[in-house]
Amino acid sequence: MPALNDLALTVEEHEPGQFFWTLLEAHHGDASTETLDYRVYRTAASPQASYSNAMAMGVLELQKISAAANLAGNAG
């Protein structure tokens, strides 16, 4: 599981009125560069009717990831 600070949330409208959230994971380049590459980590299985609904669902997914990370950290 990536660190939460390496995740970015975005929303895309694939078709009119069909908004999908996507979580992107940052991949750091080598030490000589300051660039980040982002790769898809998770994406919505079904669309939302609005940008704000899709964003809210993406935030919910981030919260689930955060809760799982906290549980894993407390178990060790």
Secondary structure, 3 states (H helix, E strand, C coil): CCCHHHEEEEEEEEECCEEEEEEEEEEECCCCCCCEEEEEEEECCCCECCHHHHHHHHHHHHHHHHHHHHHHHHHC
